[in-house]
Amino acid sequence: MEGSIPEEDAGKLYNTCSVFGPDGSLLVKHRKIHLFDIDVPGKITFQESKTLSPGDSFSTFDTPYCKVGLGICYDMRFAELAQIYAQRGCQLLVYPGAFNLTTGPAHWELLQRARAVDNQVYVATASPARDDKASYVAWGHSTVVDPWGQVLTKAGTEETILYSDIDLKKLAEIRQQIPILKQKRADLYTVESKKP
């Protein structure tokens, strides 16, 4: 998996992440669904919608090990997207992203741990290393979190490669011990997608 790149299609630009299989075949292409339009007074103002268009589809793919759901950066803030992926059988959620020096220290790890615990899935994030001379400075800290919310491995701000085991037996045990997916009150509330 790569991070994400700008993609042009029919005159529109998208923030896109492509996932390729071991044989080089394209498994899935995710276009960022939620655009990063924020204004934190005195800290950061950013408007992706001035340049980019939002994607409009969910992105999952199967591996020999588990089913994976894909989002990009700001998509991680939307709990409903992660819930839909979990409902569709995903056991791992992957988010390439570049949180900044304002949102990174406050929310980067917190959101990963929340999505992991809320949905009893593994969450992996990939961030660029920090370049303090860049026009947009990324927080860094690529991470892997388990379904219990434990950080299994985390990079610093430097360029590095992370490895972590995804233990589906542990995932199943957590889901059995705390069966939130079976105990949701569908008679009172649901989270459902409007697209297949």
Backbone as CSV, one residue per row, in Angstrom:
resi,resn,N_x,N_y,N_z,CA_x,CA_y,CA_z,C_x,C_y,C_z
1,MET,0.837,-1.174,0.000,0.000,0.000,0.000,0.884,1.241,0.000
2,GLU,0.490,2.205,-0.747,1.159,3.502,-0.742,0.405,4.431,0.185
3,GLY,0.819,5.669,0.261,0.047,6.688,0.957,-1.093,7.100,0.048
4,SER,-1.201,8.371,-0.230,-2.205,8.819,-1.193,-1.574,9.843,-2.118
5,ILE,-2.180,9.965,-3.293,-1.668,10.873,-4.316,-2.844,11.614,-4.952
6,PRO,-2.584,12.787,-5.549,-3.652,13.455,-6.297,-3.956,12.651,-7.567
7,GLU,-5.224,12.481,-7.872,-5.647,11.762,-9.066,-6.636,12.633,-9.824
8,GLU,-6.441,12.781,-11.123,-7.352,13.550,-11.961,-8.264,12.571,-12.698
9,ASP,-9.552,12.876,-12.684,-10.522,12.052,-13.392,-11.664,12.954,-13.845
10,ALA,-11.884,13.012,-15.138,-12.971,13.805,-15.728,-12.955,15.256,-15.249
11,GLY,-11.757,15.834,-15.153,-11.623,17.230,-14.774,-11.682,17.496,-13.284
12,LYS,-11.830,16.461,-12.472,-11.846,16.627,-11.028,-10.596,16.014,-10.420
13,LEU,-10.145,16.584,-9.286,-9.004,16.042,-8.549,-9.489,15.340,-7.286
14,TYR,-8.897,14.175,-7.002,-9.230,13.401,-5.820,-7.952,13.074,-5.057
15,ASN,-8.068,12.930,-3.747,-6.987,12.406,-2.919,-7.211,10.895,-2.903
16,THR,-6.323,10.142,-3.536,-6.553,8.727,-3.823,-5.452,7.846,-3.265
17,CYS,-5.860,6.720,-2.703,-4.929,5.686,-2.242,-5.217,4.411,-3.029
18,SER,-4.205,3.878,-3.665,-4.334,2.631,-4.417,-3.619,1.518,-3.667
19,VAL,-4.249,0.342,-3.651,-3.660,-0.829,-3.000,-3.430,-1.886,-4.071
20,PHE,-2.208,-2.399,-4.114,-1.832,-3.401,-5.109,-1.503,-4.724,-4.422
21,GLY,-1.859,-5.812,-5.069,-1.552,-7.140,-4.563,-0.112,-7.517,-4.852
22,PRO,0.339,-8.650,-4.306,1.722,-9.099,-4.514,2.085,-9.297,-5.989
23,ASP,1.082,-9.572,-6.826,1.333,-9.774,-8.258,1.256,-8.473,-9.053
24,GLY,1.047,-7.345,-8.362,0.987,-6.046,-9.024,-0.403,-5.633,-9.460
25,SER,-1.399,-6.483,-9.238,-2.764,-6.134,-9.646,-3.373,-5.124,-8.672
26,LEU,-4.196,-4.243,-9.206,-4.877,-3.241,-8.393,-6.009,-3.914,-7.627
27,LEU,-5.943,-3.874,-6.289,-6.976,-4.482,-5.452,-8.125,-3.516,-5.193
28,VAL,-7.781,-2.267,-4.915,-8.801,-1.260,-4.643,-8.182,0.129,-4.785
29,LYS,-9.045,1.076,-5.126,-8.628,2.478,-5.205,-9.625,3.263,-4.362
30,HIS,-9.129,3.909,-3.307,-10.003,4.680,-2.421,-9.803,6.165,-2.666
31,ARG,-10.896,6.851,-2.875,-10.877,8.307,-2.969,-11.393,8.850,-1.646
32,LYS,-10.608,9.723,-1.049,-10.945,10.291,0.260,-12.378,10.816,0.252
33,ILE,-13.164,10.359,1.213,-14.592,10.687,1.278,-14.829,12.034,1.961
34,HIS,-14.133,12.268,3.058,-14.342,13.473,3.869,-13.189,14.447,3.640
35,LEU,-13.505,15.631,3.144,-12.457,16.614,2.862,-12.141,17.439,4.100
36,PHE,-10.881,17.732,4.250,-10.330,18.416,5.424,-10.493,19.923,5.263
37,ASP,-11.633,20.424,5.699,-11.923,21.864,5.707,-12.061,22.274,7.166
38,ILE,-11.018,22.883,7.726,-11.045,23.231,9.147,-10.531,24.646,9.360
39,ASP,-10.881,25.197,10.508,-10.368,26.496,10.930,-10.215,26.463,12.445
40,VAL,-8.973,26.303,12.906,-8.667,26.365,14.331,-7.995,27.713,14.538
41,PRO,-8.729,28.710,15.075,-8.202,30.073,15.176,-6.820,30.136,15.828
42,GLY,-5.939,30.865,15.165,-4.590,31.059,15.675,-3.660,29.880,15.455
43,LYS,-4.178,28.775,14.872,-3.330,27.588,14.697,-3.264,27.145,13.243
44,ILE,-4.420,26.769,12.653,-4.394,26.277,11.279,-5.744,26.471,10.609
45,THR,-5.701,26.875,9.358,-6.865,26.924,8.480,-6.479,26.152,7.232
46,PHE,-7.344,25.253,6.811,-7.023,24.407,5.662,-8.327,24.057,4.956
47,GLN,-8.352,24.160,3.618,-9.564,23.858,2.864,-9.245,22.995,1.657
48,GLU,-9.348,21.685,1.837,-9.125,20.765,0.719,-10.169,20.953,-0.379
49,SER,-11.381,21.358,0.003,-12.461,21.465,-0.978,-12.205,22.547,-2.027
50,LYS,-11.247,23.421,-1.791,-10.897,24.428,-2.807,-10.230,23.774,-4.014
51,THR,-9.626,22.600,-3.797,-8.889,21.925,-4.857,-9.443,20.543,-5.183
52,LEU,-9.864,19.815,-4.155,-10.235,18.409,-4.312,-11.740,18.177,-4.306
53,SER,-12.136,17.072,-4.906,-13.515,16.593,-4.853,-13.556,15.385,-3.922
54,PRO,-14.692,15.167,-3.234,-14.781,14.005,-2.346,-15.092,12.730,-3.115
55,GLY,-14.551,11.618,-2.643,-14.937,10.320,-3.172,-16.331,9.979,-2.689
56,ASP,-16.936,8.971,-3.320,-18.306,8.626,-2.939,-18.525,7.121,-2.814
57,SER,-17.463,6.383,-2.483,-17.654,4.948,-2.328,-16.773,4.387,-1.214
58,PHE,-17.214,3.240,-0.701,-16.477,2.530,0.328,-15.418,1.671,-0.343
59,SER,-14.326,1.424,0.373,-13.223,0.671,-0.220,-12.781,-0.431,0.729
60,THR,-13.069,-1.664,0.341,-12.615,-2.824,1.100,-11.931,-3.777,0.134
61,PHE,-11.058,-4.600,0.689,-10.426,-5.637,-0.129,-10.070,-6.812,0.756
62,ASP,-9.987,-7.973,0.125,-9.658,-9.199,0.843,-8.192,-9.535,0.663
63,THR,-7.593,-10.026,1.739,-6.238,-10.576,1.698,-6.359,-12.043,2.105
64,PRO,-5.295,-12.828,1.973,-5.372,-14.215,2.452,-5.592,-14.294,3.965
65,TYR,-5.401,-13.196,4.689,-5.472,-13.190,6.149,-6.773,-12.612,6.679
66,CYS,-7.208,-11.486,6.101,-8.413,-10.830,6.609,-8.929,-9.833,5.586
67,LYS,-10.117,-9.318,5.870,-10.707,-8.273,5.042,-10.288,-6.919,5.604
68,VAL,-9.986,-5.977,4.709,-9.438,-4.678,5.093,-10.346,-3.561,4.579
69,GLY,-10.572,-2.560,5.430,-11.294,-1.351,5.047,-10.310,-0.196,4.953
70,LEU,-10.516,0.684,4.003,-9.544,1.737,3.711,-10.181,3.120,3.802
71,GLY,-9.486,4.027,4.461,-9.857,5.434,4.506,-8.593,6.254,4.351
72,ILE,-8.739,7.554,4.211,-7.583,8.440,4.099,-7.726,9.556,5.123
73,CYS,-6.748,9.664,6.000,-6.548,10.777,6.913,-7.827,11.212,7.634
74,TYR,-8.458,12.278,7.197,-9.629,12.862,7.855,-10.792,11.879,7.929
75,ASP,-10.836,10.892,7.017,-11.867,9.856,7.067,-11.884,9.157,8.430
76,MET,-10.728,9.098,9.105,-10.632,8.408,10.390,-11.492,9.081,11.467
77,ARG,-11.807,10.350,11.316,-12.606,11.057,12.317,-14.081,10.663,12.290
78,PHE,-14.502,9.947,11.276,-15.911,9.631,11.095,-16.171,8.189,11.510
79,ALA,-16.696,8.047,12.726,-16.903,6.725,13.330,-17.841,5.859,12.490
80,GLU,-18.789,6.474,11.820,-19.750,5.713,11.021,-19.069,4.949,9.892
81,LEU,-18.061,5.545,9.276,-17.338,4.855,8.198,-16.682,3.583,8.736
82,ALA,-16.033,3.684,9.880,-15.403,2.509,10.488,-16.460,1.474,10.864
83,GLN,-17.621,1.912,11.357,-18.696,0.979,11.720,-19.204,0.222,10.496
84,ILE,-19.353,0.914,9.390,-19.809,0.258,8.158,-18.776,-0.772,7.714
85,TYR,-17.505,-0.422,7.786,-16.466,-1.395,7.417,-16.516,-2.618,8.339
86,ALA,-16.703,-2.409,9.628,-16.798,-3.538,10.565,-18.035,-4.382,10.246
87,GLN,-19.147,-3.740,9.938,-20.368,-4.468,9.566,-20.150,-5.304,8.305
88,ARG,-19.270,-4.848,7.441,-18.977,-5.571,6.193,-17.891,-6.633,6.377
89,GLY,-17.507,-6.866,7.627,-16.577,-7.962,7.912,-15.111,-7.596,7.963
90,CYS,-14.784,-6.324,7.931,-13.378,-5.926,8.004,-12.828,-6.192,9.405
91,GLN,-11.608,-6.681,9.447,-10.931,-6.931,10.717,-9.725,-6.008,10.887
92,LEU,-9.384,-5.303,9.830,-8.286,-4.340,9.831,-8.741,-3.104,9.066
93,LEU,-8.536,-1.923,9.669,-8.796,-0.652,8.995,-7.458,0.031,8.792
94,VAL,-7.244,0.539,7.597,-5.972,1.182,7.259,-6.246,2.606,6.795
95,TYR,-5.500,3.544,7.391,-5.642,4.957,7.062,-4.276,5.579,6.793
96,PRO,-3.890,5.778,5.541,-2.741,6.647,5.326,-3.190,8.066,5.651
97,GLY,-2.336,8.849,6.267,-2.757,10.189,6.643,-1.595,11.067,7.031
98,ALA,-1.852,12.344,7.053,-0.825,13.319,7.427,-1.449,14.367,8.335
99,PHE,-1.738,13.968,9.578,-2.209,14.958,10.538,-1.092,15.985,10.731
100,ASN,-1.457,17.197,11.117,-0.470,18.267,11.250,-0.022,18.414,12.701
101,LEU,0.760,19.432,12.982,1.317,19.612,14.320,0.298,20.148,15.335
102,THR,-0.894,20.526,14.881,-1.974,20.917,15.791,-2.858,19.714,16.102
103,THR,-3.344,19.042,15.063,-4.258,17.914,15.262,-3.524,16.627,15.617
104,GLY,-2.306,16.477,15.168,-1.542,15.255,15.411,-1.362,14.910,16.876
105,PRO,-0.740,15.819,17.661,-0.525,15.476,19.064,-1.834,15.297,19.844
106,ALA,-2.879,15.972,19.436,-4.149,15.906,20.164,-4.983,14.676,19.792
107,HIS,-5.004,14.300,18.501,-6.018,13.341,18.056,-5.512,12.123,17.279
108,TRP,-4.312,12.128,16.737,-3.837,11.052,15.859,-3.972,9.683,16.525
109,GLU,-3.331,9.484,17.653,-3.391,8.188,18.328,-4.762,7.947,18.955
110,LEU,-5.357,8.975,19.516,-6.668,8.860,20.150,-7.711,8.313,19.177
111,LEU,-7.758,8.842,17.963,-8.731,8.393,16.971,-8.482,6.951,16.548
112,GLN,-7.218,6.580,16.407,-6.903,5.198,16.033,-7.372,4.234,17.106
113,ARG,-7.090,4.577,18.350,-7.486,3.709,19.455,-9.011,3.664,19.575
114,ALA,-9.678,4.780,19.359,-11.146,4.810,19.422,-11.762,3.940,18.337
115,ARG,-11.299,4.064,17.093,-11.851,3.243,16.009,-11.594,1.762,16.276
116,ALA,-10.433,1.426,16.832,-10.107,0.027,17.133,-11.040,-0.529,18.198
117,VAL,-11.224,0.191,19.287,-12.065,-0.280,20.391,-13.542,-0.254,20.009
118,ASP,-13.998,0.810,19.356,-15.409,0.930,18.967,-15.867,-0.231,18.093
119,ASN,-14.966,-0.721,17.253,-15.336,-1.710,16.246,-14.656,-3.055,16.433
120,GLN,-13.820,-3.154,17.460,-13.073,-4.378,17.751,-12.340,-4.875,16.501
121,VAL,-11.514,-3.985,15.973,-10.699,-4.254,14.792,-9.275,-3.759,15.041
122,TYR,-8.362,-4.181,14.200,-7.024,-3.603,14.184,-7.086,-2.331,13.345
123,VAL,-6.280,-1.350,13.711,-6.174,-0.108,12.948,-4.701,0.156,12.686
124,ALA,-4.373,0.403,11.416,-2.998,0.740,11.038,-3.014,2.072,10.295
125,THR,-2.077,2.935,10.658,-1.957,4.232,9.982,-0.549,4.387,9.432
126,ALA,-0.460,5.069,8.308,0.832,5.354,7.691,0.916,6.857,7.457
127,SER,1.928,7.483,8.048,2.108,8.925,7.921,3.461,9.213,7.288
128,PRO,3.578,10.298,6.537,4.910,10.707,6.095,5.771,11.052,7.304
129,ALA,7.061,10.884,7.166,7.976,11.354,8.204,7.876,12.881,8.267
130,ARG,8.255,13.436,9.376,8.161,14.881,9.545,9.286,15.577,8.799
131,ASP,8.907,16.606,8.049,9.861,17.468,7.358,9.536,18.898,7.775
132,ASP,10.308,19.423,8.726,10.024,20.753,9.277,10.172,21.879,8.260
133,LYS,10.761,21.596,7.092,10.934,22.617,6.056,9.830,22.579,5.012
134,ALA,8.951,21.598,5.094,7.872,21.465,4.118,6.806,22.534,4.332
135,SER,6.024,22.815,3.285,4.944,23.800,3.420,3.829,23.268,4.317
136,TYR,3.647,21.961,4.361,2.704,21.305,5.265,3.511,20.295,6.068
137,VAL,3.591,20.484,7.364,4.423,19.626,8.219,3.545,18.545,8.847
138,ALA,3.850,17.295,8.500,3.084,16.156,9.018,3.567,15.776,10.414
139,TRP,2.656,15.263,11.223,2.947,14.846,12.588,3.845,13.612,12.612
140,GLY,3.678,12.705,11.643,4.435,11.451,11.661,3.735,10.434,12.544
141,HIS,4.504,9.552,13.173,3.978,8.585,14.142,3.042,7.544,13.532
142,SER,3.439,6.911,12.428,2.678,5.766,11.911,2.499,4.773,13.054
143,THR,1.344,4.095,13.087,0.973,3.310,14.271,0.160,2.081,13.889
144,VAL,0.220,1.046,14.724,-0.698,-0.094,14.639,-1.310,-0.295,16.022
145,VAL,-2.651,-0.382,16.060,-3.404,-0.531,17.307,-4.227,-1.816,17.219
146,ASP,-4.318,-2.545,18.344,-5.094,-3.785,18.345,-6.544,-3.523,18.775
147,PRO,-7.431,-4.534,18.677,-8.848,-4.331,19.000,-9.122,-4.015,20.467
148,TRP,-8.142,-4.159,21.332,-8.280,-3.795,22.738,-7.905,-2.328,22.951
149,GLY,-7.411,-1.675,21.906,-6.993,-0.281,21.984,-5.541,-0.100,22.363
150,GLN,-4.795,-1.199,22.376,-3.376,-1.155,22.736,-2.533,-0.797,21.522
151,VAL,-1.597,0.122,21.687,-0.667,0.449,20.618,0.366,-0.674,20.541
152,LEU,0.411,-1.354,19.398,1.350,-2.463,19.220,2.717,-1.981,18.775
153,THR,2.719,-0.986,17.919,3.975,-0.407,17.452,3.698,1.004,16.956
154,LYS,4.699,1.870,17.110,4.521,3.266,16.694,5.865,3.835,16.272
155,ALA,5.872,4.514,15.151,7.074,5.199,14.688,7.191,6.541,15.397
156,GLY,8.334,7.132,15.272,8.520,8.504,15.735,8.239,9.437,14.574
157,THR,9.025,10.485,14.475,8.835,11.449,13.393,9.728,11.143,12.198
158,GLU,10.660,10.218,12.385,11.614,9.909,11.332,11.066,8.872,10.354
159,GLU,11.737,8.736,9.230,11.386,7.731,8.240,11.741,6.351,8.785
160,THR,10.795,5.429,8.740,11.034,4.074,9.242,9.996,3.121,8.672
161,ILE,10.217,1.838,8.837,9.261,0.805,8.447,8.803,0.105,9.716
162,LEU,7.472,-0.045,9.867,6.909,-0.718,11.031,6.426,-2.116,10.650
163,TYR,6.551,-3.031,11.588,6.009,-4.380,11.436,5.173,-4.681,12.664
164,SER,4.071,-5.412,12.462,3.256,-5.845,13.594,2.431,-7.049,13.177
165,ASP,2.211,-7.948,14.116,1.351,-9.095,13.864,-0.105,-8.688,14.036
166,ILE,-0.957,-9.188,13.155,-2.399,-9.027,13.254,-2.917,-10.407,13.672
167,ASP,-3.301,-10.536,14.928,-3.689,-11.818,15.507,-5.212,-11.940,15.503
168,LEU,-5.746,-12.658,14.522,-7.196,-12.776,14.398,-7.808,-13.619,15.512
169,LYS,-7.019,-14.483,16.128,-7.501,-15.247,17.285,-7.768,-14.286,18.453
170,LYS,-6.843,-13.337,18.661,-7.032,-12.336,19.721,-8.260,-11.479,19.430
171,LEU,-8.445,-11.108,18.169,-9.611,-10.326,17.778,-10.886,-11.091,18.115
172,ALA,-10.946,-12.371,17.769,-12.118,-13.195,18.052,-12.361,-13.314,19.558
173,GLU,-11.302,-13.457,20.332,-11.429,-13.559,21.791,-12.006,-12.272,22.379
174,ILE,-11.538,-11.134,21.906,-12.043,-9.842,22.392,-13.522,-9.696,22.047
175,ARG,-13.890,-10.085,20.827,-15.293,-9.991,20.417,-16.176,-10.941,21.220
176,GLN,-15.626,-12.062,21.650,-16.388,-13.008,22.467,-16.521,-12.497,23.905
177,GLN,-15.450,-11.934,24.443,-15.456,-11.458,25.829,-16.345,-10.233,26.015
178,ILE,-16.305,-9.338,25.054,-17.127,-8.116,25.098,-17.900,-8.057,23.777
179,PRO,-19.054,-8.719,23.706,-19.754,-8.920,22.424,-20.585,-7.719,21.951
180,ILE,-19.938,-6.574,21.805,-20.683,-5.359,21.431,-21.347,-5.482,20.059
181,LEU,-20.711,-6.206,19.142,-21.298,-6.305,17.803,-22.623,-7.064,17.832
182,LYS,-22.768,-8.008,18.757,-24.014,-8.768,18.906,-25.022,-8.019,19.781
183,GLN,-24.547,-7.127,20.632,-25.418,-6.472,21.601,-25.925,-5.102,21.167
184,LYS,-25.560,-4.663,19.974,-26.078,-3.378,19.501,-27.592,-3.451,19.427
185,ARG,-28.235,-2.366,19.747,-29.697,-2.313,19.794,-30.267,-1.837,18.462
186,ALA,-30.308,-2.743,17.491,-30.832,-2.405,16.169,-32.297,-1.993,16.230
187,ASP,-32.988,-2.339,17.325,-34.370,-1.904,17.487,-34.455,-0.415,17.835
188,LEU,-33.318,0.169,18.270,-33.291,1.586,18.642,-32.479,2.444,17.673
189,TYR,-31.427,1.883,17.074,-30.556,2.679,16.204,-29.802,1.774,15.231
190,THR,-29.419,2.359,14.102,-28.588,1.647,13.126,-27.657,2.649,12.436
191,VAL,-26.564,2.127,11.959,-25.684,2.868,11.064,-25.666,2.055,9.789
192,GLU,-26.150,2.661,8.711,-26.205,1.932,7.448,-25.744,2.811,6.310
193,SER,-25.265,2.163,5.273,-24.763,2.906,4.118,-25.888,3.117,3.104
194,LYS,-25.746,4.178,2.336,-26.722,4.471,1.285,-26.280,3.893,-0.049
195,LYS,-25.031,3.363,-0.054,-24.488,2.739,-1.268,-23.964,1.362,-0.922
196,PRO,-23.986,0.437,-1.873,-23.453,-0.904,-1.605,-21.961,-0.908,-1.365
